[in-house]
Amino acid sequence: MKTQQNIITQYPFLKTNEPENIIMGDDIDAALSTFLYLSQNPSAKLIGIYHQYQKIYFNSNLIYLQELRNCVYIDLDICHQKCRSLGHHIVRLNAKNILKGFENSCNLNEIMGFSVENNFSKKYPLATIHFLLWLYQININDISLATQWTKYLIWLADSTFINGQKHRFPKNVKQWLEVFPVPILLESFEELDTAIFEEKMEELQQILLQKNFQKGEGQVKSNHKKLTGFQCQPPKNADAKQLHIYIQKIFECIKELTHWTIKPEQICTENMDFFSFKRQSGKIETLLKEIDLDDFLVKNKVFSYVFPFKDRINYTHF
């Protein structure tokens, strides 16, 4: 298996501050991952947010529209050769796909060679933040890098604590924790399916509700208290000003709940303009019946996409 240095050598943008401009996704995992990335790359600047897979908001005082190609996208799977992205969804249909759009991007299922047709059930069940904790070797047992809520906030990302419970996919979660081992996550894995753990998670969710973050719709529920996930996403119709406030607010929350720090000047999301995409979804058997995935991506000018289920593709295009 790859070491931290193997990963950084293959994807130097994860540790070299180049490019320096960052675009983040719009949920709690993206916020945690971006915050940690910025803390480890002190010259990097967050200049925008990819909202609802339909609009990229970006600081138009810092970059022009065409320069969005020369950014790092965090907790996103971007299908463009000139973009660098860090994501963890299935993007490959089978081993025959070339996927030129991902040549410079780090995708955790790609690292393992997983696709729709190969080990789909073993796909990455964690969040981007779990991988970055391993990559940057962050020890949240260190009191200076954690509060009583840090562990729970990390397990909350992408509802991972529910994925690790016995009614979901605990074996897969444990296997991936061993691929990218983070001591505190391995140590607390057995706690996930206990009532005591869920009580603390419920307390954390109440804190987030009191801070007016949105829980979002969650269909999967926890074993004991029937908790759902907590996405902390901004409103679907948020404008540039609201998104700037959201970013400031969620980063302040992360700072409070983790004791992690970044420089204030790394947040550059004022004066944002936006670029719109079209978002579509369809069945693989229909959309890819008579066309190769690589040709489909080019023909439809696809910017980002994932296979959320074994029979479906969601994609955003120009």
N, C-alpha and C positions, 0 to 999 in steps of 0.2 A: 504494500500500500504506500501511497505517496506521503512524504514527510512535509512539514510546513515549508521547508526550503524548496522542495520540489515544486510545490504549488506556486510559491512566490517567483521562482525562476520561470515557470511557464506563463504565469500571469503577473508580470511585474507591477502592473497598475495597482495591485492590492497593497503595495508597500513602498512605492517610489514617488508618490505625490505627482505623478504624471499619467494622464492629464490632471490638472488641479481642480477642474470644475465638476461638480457632482450633482446628479439628478436622483432624487429618492422616490420610492413608491409611497403609497399614502395610507399605511396602517402601522400598527404598533411594532411589528417585526421590522418593517422598513425604517422606522424611526430609531429603534434600538440599534439596528445594524449600521445605519448612517452615523449615528452618534459615536459608536465605537470606532468606525472607520475614520472619522474625523479626528478622534483622539489619538489614533495611531499614525495619522498622516497630517501633521500640523500645518502644512502649506496648502492643504486641500480646502476648497470652499464649496459649501452647499449653495447652488444658484437656482435650484428649481425643484419641481415636484411633478410627477406623472400621475394625473388625477383621473381615477375611474377608467383607466386604459383608453381615455378618449381625448385628453388634452395634456400637453406638456406646458406647464407654466414655467417661465424662466426670466431671470433678471436681464431685461433688454438693455440696461445700461452697461452690462459687462460683456455680453456676447450677442452676436447676430444669430438669426434663425439658422443659417447654414452651419454654424459652429456647434449646434447640438449634436453633430456627428462626432465631435471631439470631446465627449464627456464620459464620465464613469457613471453607470446607472446601477444603483444599489437596490437589492431585493427585486430585481426585474430581469426578464429574459428578453433582450433586445436583439433582433435579427438584422444586424447591419455590420458589415465588415469593419467599418471605421469606428464603431462604438465599442466600448468595453462595458460589459455588464456582469453582475454577480447575481445568479438566480438558482432556483432549485426545482423547477417544474420539469416534467417530461417534455422534451422538444423534438425527440427523434421517433420516427415511425418504425424504422428498421435499420439494420446495419448498412444497407446500401446508400442511405442518405449521406450527402456530402456536407450540407449545412455550412456553406461558406460564410453565411451571416454570423456564425458563432465562432469564427476563427480566433478572435481576440477576446472572447468572453469565457468566463468561468461558470460552468453549470455543474452542479453536484451529481446529477444523474448521468451526465455525459462522462464525468470522471470514472464512474463505475460501469459505463457502457450499457446503461438501462434504457429501454425504449418501450413503445407501445407493444411491440411484438416480443420483447425480451425482458422478462422479470418486471413487468409493470407493477405487480403486486408488492414488489420489494422496493419500490421507488422511495425516495427520500421523504421521511415522515416528520422531520424536524423543521425548524425555522432557520433562516439565514444567520440569525444571531448566534445560534449554537455552533455553526461552522466557524464564524469569526472569533468566537471565544477560544476555540481550539487553535486557529491559525495564529492568533496574536498571543497565545498562551497567557490568557488573563486568569488570574487566580482570585476568584471572588470569595474565597475563604479569608482573604486579606481584608481586615476590617476597613482599611482605607479605600477599598474598592467595592464596598458593599454595605447595604443596610439590611435590616431584617426582611425587607421586601424584595431584594434583588433576585434571589433564587426564584421566587414565585412569579415575578415579572417576566423573567426569562422563560419559565415553563409556560406562561400564558401566551407567548408569541405563537401565532398560527395554531392556537388551541392544542399545543403539543402535549400538555398534561393529560388531556382526554385521549389523545392517540396512544399514550403509554399505558392506559388502563386495560384491564383484562377483556372488556367487551369490544375493544378496538384492535390495535395491532401492537401489543407490547413487545413481541418477539422482534419485529422489524425495528421498532424504536431502539431497543437494546442493542441490536446488531449495528445500527448506524452510530450509536453512542460509542461503540467500541472501534468503529472506523475513525471517527474524529473525537477521541476521548477528552472530555473535560471532567476533572475529578469530582467537582461538586455535583455535576449532573449524574454521573454514574453512582455517586454515593446516595443521592436522593431519589433515584429511579424507583426503588421499592416503596417509597412514600406516596407515590402518585395515586395509588388506588386505596388510600386510607381516608377515613372521615376527617381525621385531624388535618391532613393536607388540604382537603377541600374546604374546611372551615377557614383556613388562612387564605386560600384563594378567593373565597367569597368576601373576606374582609378587604382584600386588595381590590376586587372589583367594585366594592362599595366606595373605596377611596377614589377610584377613577370616575365613578358616577358623580361623586360630590364635586369633582373637578370639571364636570360637564362634558366628559368625553362620551362619545356614542358607542354603545355596546355592539350594535349591528345585529343582523339576523343570523342566528345559529341554529342549525337543525340537530347537530350532534350534541348529546348531553353527557355530563359526567355521571359516574356510577352511583354516588351517594346523595349529593344535594341537587342533582340534575342541573348543574351549571352548564351554560354554553360558553363559547369563546367570547372574547372581548377585543374587537378590532381597533377601537380608537380612531376610526376614520373620520375625516372632515365631512361636512354635509355634501351630498351629491351635487348640489347646485352652487357650491362655494365659488366665490370670485377670487381674484388675485389678492385683494386685501385680506379677506377671510382666511385664505390659505397661508399667507405670511403670518398672521396671528396664530393660526393653528400650529405651524411649525415652531414658533417661539414657545408656545404653551406646552406642547408635548415634549420639547427638549428640556424645558424647565422641570417638567414632571420627572423625566428620566434622571436628570441631575439629582433631584431630591430623593428619588427612590433607589438610586444606585451609588451615589457619591462619585460617579464618573465625571470628568470635566473636559470641556473643550474651550477654545478661545472664542469670545463673543464675535470677533471679526470673521470667524469662519462661516457665520450665517449671513448670507447675502441674498435674501429673497424679497427685498423691497423692489418696488417698481416693476413688477412682473407683467410680461405680456404672455400670450399663449398661442399655441399652434394646435389645431384640431385634427383628429383622425376619425375614421369610421370604424366602429366596433361591430363584429359579426361573430356568429357561432353556427356550427352545423355538424352534421354527422359525417364521419370519416368515409363511410361507404358511399356517400353522395358526392362530397367535395373532392375526394381523392380516388374516385373509382377509375377514372380514365386519365389521370395525370400524376406524375411523380411529385412527391412533396417538394423537392428542390425547385421544380418548374412552377409549381403552384405558388410558392413564396415569391418568386420573381414576377410571374404573370400578374399577381394580385398586389404587388408592391407592399408586401407585409412588413410591418415594422416590429411588431411583437406578437407572440402567440404561445399557446401552451396546449397540451392534450390533458384536460382536467380529468377525463374519464377515458376508458379504453376505446370508446366508440365515438369520441367527440373532439373537435378542435375549436378553440376560441382564438380569434385573431383580430388584430388592429392593423389597418392599412391606410395608405395615403389616399 
